[in-house]
């Protein structure tokens, strides 16, 4: 089943909004997928597209500086966070 580009954009907006609501805390892909009630692989695909557009940042290390083997955390880039913050005002 193929999801339309318009629906992917809406889901991308939901992801960005959720990351803004918990900012500056980075979230794992699985937590984002669970919150939006979507498949993890589908969410990861969208997250990678958002990363290419430089809207979000992928964190591949834990707080102690050790690399994750199979996990990633995500947060908004600083410029996107500031844009969302200004739009809220």
C-alpha positions as CSV (number, residue, x, y, z in Angstrom):
1,X,0.0,0.0,0.0
2,X,1.3,3.4,-1.0
3,X,0.7,6.5,1.1
4,X,0.2,9.8,-0.8
5,X,2.8,12.5,-0.6
6,X,0.2,14.8,1.0
7,X,-0.3,12.3,3.9
8,X,3.4,11.9,4.3
9,X,3.7,15.7,4.7
10,X,1.0,15.7,7.4
11,X,2.8,12.9,9.3
12,X,6.0,14.8,9.0
13,X,4.3,17.8,10.5
14,X,3.0,15.7,13.4
15,X,6.6,14.4,14.0
16,X,8.0,17.9,14.0
17,X,5.3,19.1,16.4
18,X,5.8,16.2,18.7
19,X,9.6,16.8,18.8
20,X,8.9,20.5,19.5
21,X,6.6,19.6,22.4
22,X,9.2,17.5,24.2
23,X,12.2,19.7,23.1
24,X,15.1,19.7,24.0
25,X,14.7,16.0,25.0
26,X,15.7,13.7,22.1
27,X,13.3,10.8,21.4
28,X,14.0,7.3,20.1
29,X,12.3,6.3,16.8
30,X,10.2,3.7,18.7
31,X,8.8,6.4,21.1
32,X,7.9,8.6,18.2
33,X,6.2,5.8,16.3
34,X,4.3,4.8,19.4
35,X,3.1,8.3,20.1
36,X,1.8,8.7,16.5
37,X,0.5,5.1,16.3
38,X,2.5,4.3,13.2
39,X,4.9,1.6,12.1
40,X,8.5,2.1,13.3
41,X,10.0,1.5,9.8
42,X,7.7,4.0,8.2
43,X,8.5,6.6,10.8
44,X,12.2,6.0,10.4
45,X,11.9,6.5,6.7
46,X,10.2,9.9,7.3
47,X,12.8,10.8,9.9
48,X,15.6,10.2,7.5
49,X,13.9,12.4,4.9
50,X,13.5,15.2,7.5
51,X,17.2,14.7,8.4
52,X,18.2,15.2,4.8
53,X,16.2,18.5,4.8
54,X,18.1,19.5,7.9
55,X,15.0,19.8,10.0
56,X,16.0,17.3,12.6
57,X,19.2,16.0,14.1
58,X,20.0,12.3,14.5
59,X,21.8,11.4,17.7
60,X,23.7,8.1,17.6
61,X,25.4,8.2,21.0
62,X,24.0,7.8,24.5
63,X,24.5,10.5,27.2
64,X,27.8,8.8,28.2
65,X,29.2,9.1,24.7
66,X,28.9,5.4,23.7
67,X,27.6,4.7,20.2
68,X,24.2,3.1,19.8
69,X,24.5,-0.1,17.7
70,X,20.9,-0.2,16.4
71,X,19.1,2.8,17.8
72,X,18.9,6.5,17.1
73,X,17.4,9.4,19.0
74,X,16.0,12.5,17.2
75,X,15.6,16.1,18.1
76,X,14.7,19.3,16.2
77,X,17.6,21.3,14.8
78,X,18.1,24.7,16.5
79,X,16.9,26.7,13.5
80,X,13.6,24.7,13.3
81,X,13.1,25.0,17.1
82,X,13.5,28.8,16.9
83,X,11.0,29.0,13.9
84,X,8.4,26.9,15.8
85,X,9.0,29.0,19.0
86,X,8.4,32.2,17.0
87,X,5.3,30.8,15.4
88,X,3.9,30.0,18.8
89,X,4.1,33.7,19.8
